[in-house]
């Protein structure tokens, strides 16, 4: 399994926890791979943009869940593309 596949799997596991109906705490998507992709402007690890990363702590749980849904869309849209931070 490639490093990219492992990152995606970790994010999918976190997303599944976030979407559990009884879950009141929304975990951060950060998986410790903090490198911005200059083409997409998303973090290579968590698929958030710099504003979402910087403001994560100030978002409500509902806003965080919406960002998680965007992350899922971004991962799916970016699947199979070569990631590049240059």
Jmol script that loads the backbone (N, CA, C; Angstrom):
load data "model"
ATOM      1  N   UNK A   1       0.847  -1.175   0.000  1.00  0.00           N
ATOM      2  CA  UNK A   1       0.000   0.000   0.000  1.00  0.00           C
ATOM      3  C   UNK A   1       0.892   1.238   0.000  1.00  0.00           C
ATOM      4  N   UNK A   2       0.591   2.188  -0.854  1.00  0.00           N
ATOM      5  CA  UNK A   2       1.406   3.388  -0.973  1.00  0.00           C
ATOM      6  C   UNK A   2       1.151   4.340   0.199  1.00  0.00           C
ATOM      7  N   UNK A   3       2.041   5.292   0.367  1.00  0.00           N
ATOM      8  CA  UNK A   3       1.892   6.288   1.433  1.00  0.00           C
ATOM      9  C   UNK A   3       0.609   7.090   1.237  1.00  0.00           C
ATOM     10  N   UNK A   4       0.279   7.415  -0.002  1.00  0.00           N
ATOM     11  CA  UNK A   4      -0.949   8.160  -0.281  1.00  0.00           C
ATOM     12  C   UNK A   4      -2.179   7.342   0.105  1.00  0.00           C
ATOM     13  N   UNK A   5      -2.165   6.059  -0.207  1.00  0.00           N
ATOM     14  CA  UNK A   5      -3.290   5.192   0.161  1.00  0.00           C
ATOM     15  C   UNK A   5      -3.435   5.095   1.678  1.00  0.00           C
ATOM     16  N   UNK A   6      -2.320   5.034   2.387  1.00  0.00           N
ATOM     17  CA  UNK A   6      -2.359   4.979   3.850  1.00  0.00           C
ATOM     18  C   UNK A   6      -2.939   6.265   4.425  1.00  0.00           C
ATOM     19  N   UNK A   7      -2.548   7.410   3.856  1.00  0.00           N
ATOM     20  CA  UNK A   7      -3.095   8.698   4.317  1.00  0.00           C
ATOM     21  C   UNK A   7      -4.599   8.737   4.113  1.00  0.00           C
ATOM     22  N   UNK A   8      -5.028   8.319   2.941  1.00  0.00           N
ATOM     23  CA  UNK A   8      -6.463   8.322   2.641  1.00  0.00           C
ATOM     24  C   UNK A   8      -7.229   7.382   3.571  1.00  0.00           C
ATOM     25  N   UNK A   9      -6.643   6.229   3.862  1.00  0.00           N
ATOM     26  CA  UNK A   9      -7.295   5.278   4.753  1.00  0.00           C
ATOM     27  C   UNK A   9      -7.444   5.872   6.159  1.00  0.00           C
ATOM     28  N   UNK A  10      -6.395   6.532   6.643  1.00  0.00           N
ATOM     29  CA  UNK A  10      -6.463   7.165   7.966  1.00  0.00           C
ATOM     30  C   UNK A  10      -7.546   8.234   8.001  1.00  0.00           C
ATOM     31  N   UNK A  11      -7.636   9.034   6.949  1.00  0.00           N
ATOM     32  CA  UNK A  11      -8.673  10.069   6.894  1.00  0.00           C
ATOM     33  C   UNK A  11     -10.067   9.452   6.832  1.00  0.00           C
ATOM     34  N   UNK A  12     -10.217   8.378   6.072  1.00  0.00           N
ATOM     35  CA  UNK A  12     -11.524   7.717   5.975  1.00  0.00           C
ATOM     36  C   UNK A  12     -11.946   7.160   7.329  1.00  0.00           C
ATOM     37  N   UNK A  13     -11.000   6.630   8.090  1.00  0.00           N
ATOM     38  CA  UNK A  13     -11.309   6.119   9.423  1.00  0.00           C
ATOM     39  C   UNK A  13     -11.779   7.247  10.341  1.00  0.00           C
ATOM     40  N   UNK A  14     -11.083   8.381  10.280  1.00  0.00           N
ATOM     41  CA  UNK A  14     -11.487   9.528  11.097  1.00  0.00           C
ATOM     42  C   UNK A  14     -12.853  10.049  10.661  1.00  0.00           C
ATOM     43  N   UNK A  15     -13.086  10.100   9.363  1.00  0.00           N
ATOM     44  CA  UNK A  15     -14.367  10.575   8.847  1.00  0.00           C
ATOM     45  C   UNK A  15     -15.506   9.692   9.343  1.00  0.00           C
ATOM     46  N   UNK A  16     -15.301   8.391   9.346  1.00  0.00           N
ATOM     47  CA  UNK A  16     -16.334   7.477   9.821  1.00  0.00           C
ATOM     48  C   UNK A  16     -16.685   7.770  11.278  1.00  0.00           C
ATOM     49  N   UNK A  17     -15.680   8.085  12.097  1.00  0.00           N
ATOM     50  CA  UNK A  17     -15.942   8.437  13.498  1.00  0.00           C
ATOM     51  C   UNK A  17     -16.741   9.737  13.599  1.00  0.00           C
ATOM     52  N   UNK A  18     -16.359  10.711  12.792  1.00  0.00           N
ATOM     53  CA  UNK A  18     -17.033  12.021  12.820  1.00  0.00           C
ATOM     54  C   UNK A  18     -18.495  11.884  12.448  1.00  0.00           C
ATOM     55  N   UNK A  19     -18.800  11.021  11.502  1.00  0.00           N
ATOM     56  CA  UNK A  19     -20.161  10.896  10.993  1.00  0.00           C
ATOM     57  C   UNK A  19     -21.056   9.994  11.841  1.00  0.00           C
ATOM     58  N   UNK A  20     -20.507   9.379  12.877  1.00  0.00           N
ATOM     59  CA  UNK A  20     -21.342   8.577  13.775  1.00  0.00           C
ATOM     60  C   UNK A  20     -22.374   9.484  14.428  1.00  0.00           C
ATOM     61  N   UNK A  21     -23.646   9.096  14.419  1.00  0.00           N
ATOM     62  CA  UNK A  21     -24.720   9.965  14.908  1.00  0.00           C
ATOM     63  C   UNK A  21     -24.572  10.418  16.359  1.00  0.00           C
ATOM     64  N   UNK A  22     -24.035   9.582  17.208  1.00  0.00           N
ATOM     65  CA  UNK A  22     -23.924   9.921  18.627  1.00  0.00           C
ATOM     66  C   UNK A  22     -22.627  10.647  18.978  1.00  0.00           C
ATOM     67  N   UNK A  23     -21.789  10.883  17.997  1.00  0.00           N
ATOM     68  CA  UNK A  23     -20.502  11.506  18.247  1.00  0.00           C
ATOM     69  C   UNK A  23     -20.662  13.018  18.387  1.00  0.00           C
ATOM     70  N   UNK A  24     -20.355  13.547  19.565  1.00  0.00           N
ATOM     71  CA  UNK A  24     -20.467  14.984  19.813  1.00  0.00           C
ATOM     72  C   UNK A  24     -19.153  15.712  19.598  1.00  0.00           C
ATOM     73  N   UNK A  25     -18.052  14.978  19.588  1.00  0.00           N
ATOM     74  CA  UNK A  25     -16.733  15.590  19.425  1.00  0.00           C
ATOM     75  C   UNK A  25     -16.250  15.370  17.999  1.00  0.00           C
ATOM     76  N   UNK A  26     -15.867  16.436  17.333  1.00  0.00           N
ATOM     77  CA  UNK A  26     -15.396  16.344  15.947  1.00  0.00           C
ATOM     78  C   UNK A  26     -13.874  16.442  15.952  1.00  0.00           C
ATOM     79  N   UNK A  27     -13.219  15.325  15.651  1.00  0.00           N
ATOM     80  CA  UNK A  27     -11.757  15.277  15.671  1.00  0.00           C
ATOM     81  C   UNK A  27     -11.170  16.065  14.506  1.00  0.00           C
ATOM     82  N   UNK A  28      -9.949  16.503  14.698  1.00  0.00           N
ATOM     83  CA  UNK A  28      -9.221  17.194  13.642  1.00  0.00           C
ATOM     84  C   UNK A  28      -8.837  16.201  12.551  1.00  0.00           C
ATOM     85  N   UNK A  29      -8.877  16.629  11.307  1.00  0.00           N
ATOM     86  CA  UNK A  29      -8.454  15.759  10.203  1.00  0.00           C
ATOM     87  C   UNK A  29      -6.933  15.590  10.109  1.00  0.00           C
ATOM     88  N   UNK A  30      -6.190  16.340  10.900  1.00  0.00           N
ATOM     89  CA  UNK A  30      -4.733  16.294  10.806  1.00  0.00           C
ATOM     90  C   UNK A  30      -4.223  14.883  11.055  1.00  0.00           C
ATOM     91  N   UNK A  31      -3.341  14.420  10.155  1.00  0.00           N
ATOM     92  CA  UNK A  31      -2.711  13.112  10.325  1.00  0.00           C
ATOM     93  C   UNK A  31      -1.190  13.250  10.396  1.00  0.00           C
ATOM     94  N   UNK A  32      -0.720  14.477  10.609  1.00  0.00           N
ATOM     95  CA  UNK A  32       0.705  14.711  10.792  1.00  0.00           C
ATOM     96  C   UNK A  32       1.522  14.784   9.517  1.00  0.00           C
ATOM     97  N   UNK A  33       0.867  14.897   8.395  1.00  0.00           N
ATOM     98  CA  UNK A  33       1.554  15.073   7.103  1.00  0.00           C
ATOM     99  C   UNK A  33       1.238  16.498   6.655  1.00  0.00           C
ATOM    100  N   UNK A  34       1.967  17.434   7.193  1.00  0.00           N
ATOM    101  CA  UNK A  34       1.629  18.850   7.032  1.00  0.00           C
ATOM    102  C   UNK A  34       2.477  19.484   5.937  1.00  0.00           C
ATOM    103  N   UNK A  35       1.982  19.391   4.715  1.00  0.00           N
ATOM    104  CA  UNK A  35       2.683  19.944   3.567  1.00  0.00           C
ATOM    105  C   UNK A  35       1.635  20.433   2.577  1.00  0.00           C
ATOM    106  N   UNK A  36       1.697  21.693   2.220  1.00  0.00           N
ATOM    107  CA  UNK A  36       0.704  22.276   1.326  1.00  0.00           C
ATOM    108  C   UNK A  36       1.038  21.957  -0.130  1.00  0.00           C
ATOM    109  N   UNK A  37       0.025  21.567  -0.867  1.00  0.00           N
ATOM    110  CA  UNK A  37       0.157  21.295  -2.296  1.00  0.00           C
ATOM    111  C   UNK A  37      -0.074  22.615  -3.027  1.00  0.00           C
ATOM    112  N   UNK A  38       0.886  23.048  -3.786  1.00  0.00           N
ATOM    113  CA  UNK A  38       0.781  24.347  -4.457  1.00  0.00           C
ATOM    114  C   UNK A  38      -0.234  24.350  -5.598  1.00  0.00           C
ATOM    115  N   UNK A  39      -0.568  23.192  -6.123  1.00  0.00           N
ATOM    116  CA  UNK A  39      -1.556  23.120  -7.208  1.00  0.00           C
ATOM    117  C   UNK A  39      -2.984  23.206  -6.682  1.00  0.00           C
ATOM    118  N   UNK A  40      -3.255  22.508  -5.576  1.00  0.00           N
ATOM    119  CA  UNK A  40      -4.615  22.477  -5.044  1.00  0.00           C
ATOM    120  C   UNK A  40      -4.825  23.455  -3.893  1.00  0.00           C
ATOM    121  N   UNK A  41      -3.742  23.892  -3.257  1.00  0.00           N
ATOM    122  CA  UNK A  41      -3.770  24.733  -2.049  1.00  0.00           C
ATOM    123  C   UNK A  41      -4.345  23.975  -0.854  1.00  0.00           C
ATOM    124  N   UNK A  42      -4.296  22.647  -0.899  1.00  0.00           N
ATOM    125  CA  UNK A  42      -4.743  21.804   0.205  1.00  0.00           C
ATOM    126  C   UNK A  42      -3.528  21.127   0.828  1.00  0.00           C
ATOM    127  N   UNK A  43      -3.662  20.820   2.109  1.00  0.00           N
ATOM    128  CA  UNK A  43      -2.635  20.047   2.785  1.00  0.00           C
ATOM    129  C   UNK A  43      -2.594  18.649   2.170  1.00  0.00           C
ATOM    130  N   UNK A  44      -1.391  18.133   1.965  1.00  0.00           N
ATOM    131  CA  UNK A  44      -1.227  16.785   1.404  1.00  0.00           C
ATOM    132  C   UNK A  44      -1.788  15.716   2.335  1.00  0.00           C
ATOM    133  N   UNK A  45      -1.800  15.990   3.634  1.00  0.00           N
ATOM    134  CA  UNK A  45      -2.256  14.993   4.589  1.00  0.00           C
ATOM    135  C   UNK A  45      -3.747  15.020   4.851  1.00  0.00           C
ATOM    136  N   UNK A  46      -4.301  16.225   5.055  1.00  0.00           N
ATOM    137  CA  UNK A  46      -5.696  16.305   5.509  1.00  0.00           C
ATOM    138  C   UNK A  46      -6.651  16.960   4.511  1.00  0.00           C
ATOM    139  N   UNK A  47      -6.145  17.428   3.400  1.00  0.00           N
ATOM    140  CA  UNK A  47      -6.973  18.023   2.334  1.00  0.00           C
ATOM    141  C   UNK A  47      -7.717  19.284   2.783  1.00  0.00           C
ATOM    142  N   UNK A  48      -7.206  19.972   3.809  1.00  0.00           N
ATOM    143  CA  UNK A  48      -7.786  21.264   4.189  1.00  0.00           C
ATOM    144  C   UNK A  48      -6.953  22.374   3.583  1.00  0.00           C
ATOM    145  N   UNK A  49      -7.593  23.539   3.381  1.00  0.00           N
ATOM    146  CA  UNK A  49      -6.824  24.697   2.946  1.00  0.00           C
ATOM    147  C   UNK A  49      -6.268  25.405   4.185  1.00  0.00           C
ATOM    148  N   UNK A  50      -5.431  26.375   3.972  1.00  0.00           N
ATOM    149  CA  UNK A  50      -4.721  27.012   5.082  1.00  0.00           C
ATOM    150  C   UNK A  50      -5.682  27.708   6.054  1.00  0.00           C
ATOM    151  N   UNK A  51      -6.772  28.287   5.544  1.00  0.00           N
ATOM    152  CA  UNK A  51      -7.742  28.946   6.419  1.00  0.00           C
ATOM    153  C   UNK A  51      -8.483  27.933   7.291  1.00  0.00           C
ATOM    154  N   UNK A  52      -8.823  26.801   6.723  1.00  0.00           N
ATOM    155  CA  UNK A  52      -9.503  25.755   7.492  1.00  0.00           C
ATOM    156  C   UNK A  52      -8.589  25.212   8.590  1.00  0.00           C
ATOM    157  N   UNK A  53      -7.306  25.097   8.279  1.00  0.00           N
ATOM    158  CA  UNK A  53      -6.341  24.627   9.271  1.00  0.00           C
ATOM    159  C   UNK A  53      -6.192  25.659  10.385  1.00  0.00           C
ATOM    160  N   UNK A  54      -5.994  26.906  10.000  1.00  0.00           N
ATOM    161  CA  UNK A  54      -5.749  27.966  10.977  1.00  0.00           C
ATOM    162  C   UNK A  54      -6.948  28.210  11.884  1.00  0.00           C
ATOM    163  N   UNK A  55      -8.151  28.073  11.359  1.00  0.00           N
ATOM    164  CA  UNK A  55      -9.356  28.406  12.117  1.00  0.00           C
ATOM    165  C   UNK A  55     -10.063  27.197  12.731  1.00  0.00           C
ATOM    166  N   UNK A  56      -9.496  26.006  12.583  1.00  0.00           N
ATOM    167  CA  UNK A  56     -10.165  24.782  13.025  1.00  0.00           C
ATOM    168  C   UNK A  56     -10.695  24.904  14.458  1.00  0.00           C
ATOM    169  N   UNK A  57      -9.890  25.385  15.368  1.00  0.00           N
ATOM    170  CA  UNK A  57     -10.276  25.474  16.771  1.00  0.00           C
ATOM    171  C   UNK A  57     -11.435  26.403  17.043  1.00  0.00           C
ATOM    172  N   UNK A  58     -11.697  27.335  16.142  1.00  0.00           N
ATOM    173  CA  UNK A  58     -12.779  28.303  16.363  1.00  0.00           C
ATOM    174  C   UNK A  58     -14.084  27.896  15.676  1.00  0.00           C
ATOM    175  N   UNK A  59     -14.058  26.844  14.864  1.00  0.00           N
ATOM    176  CA  UNK A  59     -15.268  26.397  14.177  1.00  0.00           C
ATOM    177  C   UNK A  59     -16.189  25.646  15.133  1.00  0.00           C
ATOM    178  N   UNK A  60     -17.488  25.761  14.892  1.00  0.00           N
ATOM    179  CA  UNK A  60     -18.460  24.960  15.639  1.00  0.00           C
ATOM    180  C   UNK A  60     -18.363  23.512  15.152  1.00  0.00           C
ATOM    181  N   UNK A  61     -18.945  22.589  15.906  1.00  0.00           N
ATOM    182  CA  UNK A  61     -18.941  21.187  15.477  1.00  0.00           C
ATOM    183  C   UNK A  61     -19.627  21.017  14.133  1.00  0.00           C
ATOM    184  N   UNK A  62     -20.698  21.753  13.906  1.00  0.00           N
ATOM    185  CA  UNK A  62     -21.400  21.659  12.615  1.00  0.00           C
ATOM    186  C   UNK A  62     -20.511  22.137  11.473  1.00  0.00           C
ATOM    187  N   UNK A  63     -19.787  23.229  11.689  1.00  0.00           N
ATOM    188  CA  UNK A  63     -18.860  23.728  10.658  1.00  0.00           C
ATOM    189  C   UNK A  63     -17.743  22.711  10.408  1.00  0.00           C
ATOM    190  N   UNK A  64     -17.257  22.106  11.480  1.00  0.00           N
ATOM    191  CA  UNK A  64     -16.206  21.090  11.334  1.00  0.00           C
ATOM    192  C   UNK A  64     -16.713  19.893  10.536  1.00  0.00           C
ATOM    193  N   UNK A  65     -17.950  19.480  10.784  1.00  0.00           N
ATOM    194  CA  UNK A  65     -18.520  18.369  10.021  1.00  0.00           C
ATOM    195  C   UNK A  65     -18.659  18.734   8.547  1.00  0.00           C
ATOM    196  N   UNK A  66     -19.025  19.975   8.271  1.00  0.00           N
ATOM    197  CA  UNK A  66     -19.119  20.417   6.875  1.00  0.00           C
ATOM    198  C   UNK A  66     -17.752  20.388   6.204  1.00  0.00           C
ATOM    199  N   UNK A  67     -16.722  20.789   6.920  1.00  0.00           N
ATOM    200  CA  UNK A  67     -15.362  20.724   6.368  1.00  0.00           C
ATOM    201  C   UNK A  67     -14.978  19.273   6.113  1.00  0.00           C
ATOM    202  N   UNK A  68     -15.338  18.375   7.032  1.00  0.00           N
ATOM    203  CA  UNK A  68     -15.065  16.954   6.818  1.00  0.00           C
ATOM    204  C   UNK A  68     -15.719  16.448   5.535  1.00  0.00           C
ATOM    205  N   UNK A  69     -16.945  16.889   5.280  1.00  0.00           N
ATOM    206  CA  UNK A  69     -17.626  16.469   4.046  1.00  0.00           C
ATOM    207  C   UNK A  69     -16.901  17.016   2.819  1.00  0.00           C
ATOM    208  N   UNK A  70     -16.378  18.237   2.922  1.00  0.00           N
ATOM    209  CA  UNK A  70     -15.594  18.803   1.818  1.00  0.00           C
ATOM    210  C   UNK A  70     -14.296  18.025   1.627  1.00  0.00           C
ATOM    211  N   UNK A  71     -13.683  17.628   2.731  1.00  0.00           N
ATOM    212  CA  UNK A  71     -12.456  16.823   2.656  1.00  0.00           C
ATOM    213  C   UNK A  71     -12.731  15.521   1.903  1.00  0.00           C
ATOM    214  N   UNK A  72     -13.840  14.884   2.227  1.00  0.00           N
ATOM    215  CA  UNK A  72     -14.210  13.646   1.546  1.00  0.00           C
ATOM    216  C   UNK A  72     -14.361  13.884   0.037  1.00  0.00           C
ATOM    217  N   UNK A  73     -15.006  14.972  -0.336  1.00  0.00           N
ATOM    218  CA  UNK A  73     -15.165  15.308  -1.760  1.00  0.00           C
ATOM    219  C   UNK A  73     -13.816  15.582  -2.411  1.00  0.00           C
ATOM    220  N   UNK A  74     -12.958  16.303  -1.712  1.00  0.00           N
ATOM    221  CA  UNK A  74     -11.636  16.624  -2.255  1.00  0.00           C
ATOM    222  C   UNK A  74     -10.803  15.361  -2.447  1.00  0.00           C
ATOM    223  N   UNK A  75     -10.858  14.459  -1.473  1.00  0.00           N
ATOM    224  CA  UNK A  75     -10.112  13.197  -1.610  1.00  0.00           C
ATOM    225  C   UNK A  75     -10.592  12.424  -2.822  1.00  0.00           C
ATOM    226  N   UNK A  76     -11.912  12.341  -2.981  1.00  0.00           N
ATOM    227  CA  UNK A  76     -12.472  11.597  -4.114  1.00  0.00           C
ATOM    228  C   UNK A  76     -12.132  12.261  -5.436  1.00  0.00           C
ATOM    229  N   UNK A  77     -12.168  13.579  -5.483  1.00  0.00           N
ATOM    230  CA  UNK A  77     -11.856  14.309  -6.717  1.00  0.00           C
ATOM    231  C   UNK A  77     -10.378  14.189  -7.065  1.00  0.00           C
ATOM    232  N   UNK A  78      -9.546  14.069  -6.055  1.00  0.00           N
ATOM    233  CA  UNK A  78      -8.096  14.048  -6.236  1.00  0.00           C
ATOM    234  C   UNK A  78      -7.539  12.635  -6.302  1.00  0.00           C
ATOM    235  N   UNK A  79      -8.404  11.622  -6.189  1.00  0.00           N
ATOM    236  CA  UNK A  79      -7.950  10.233  -6.158  1.00  0.00           C
ATOM    237  C   UNK A  79      -7.271   9.852  -7.461  1.00  0.00           C
ATOM    238  N   UNK A  80      -6.132   9.224  -7.303  1.00  0.00           N
ATOM    239  CA  UNK A  80      -5.394   8.767  -8.483  1.00  0.00           C
ATOM    240  C   UNK A  80      -4.486   9.815  -9.080  1.00  0.00           C
ATOM    241  N   UNK A  81      -4.625  11.063  -8.633  1.00  0.00           N
ATOM    242  CA  UNK A  81      -3.738  12.113  -9.122  1.00  0.00           C
ATOM    243  C   UNK A  81      -2.441  12.038  -8.362  1.00  0.00           C
ATOM    244  N   UNK A  82      -1.367  12.322  -9.027  1.00  0.00           N
ATOM    245  CA  UNK A  82      -0.090  12.363  -8.333  1.00  0.00           C
ATOM    246  C   UNK A  82      -0.058  13.591  -7.463  1.00  0.00           C
ATOM    247  N   UNK A  83       0.230  13.415  -6.180  1.00  0.00           N
ATOM    248  CA  UNK A  83       0.330  14.567  -5.295  1.00  0.00           C
ATOM    249  C   UNK A  83       1.683  15.226  -5.522  1.00  0.00           C
ATOM    250  N   UNK A  84       1.670  16.538  -5.437  1.00  0.00           N
ATOM    251  CA  UNK A  84       2.887  17.296  -5.652  1.00  0.00           C
ATOM    252  C   UNK A  84       2.842  18.564  -4.845  1.00  0.00           C
ATOM    253  N   UNK A  85       3.881  18.824  -4.105  1.00  0.00           N
ATOM    254  CA  UNK A  85       3.923  20.043  -3.307  1.00  0.00           C
ATOM    255  C   UNK A  85       4.739  21.117  -4.005  1.00  0.00           C
ATOM    256  N   UNK A  86       5.172  20.868  -5.211  1.00  0.00           N
ATOM    257  CA  UNK A  86       5.959  21.851  -5.956  1.00  0.00           C
ATOM    258  C   UNK A  86       5.122  22.573  -6.961  1.00  0.00           C
TER     259      UNK A  86
END
end "model"
wireframe off; spacefill off
backbone 0.3
color backbone group
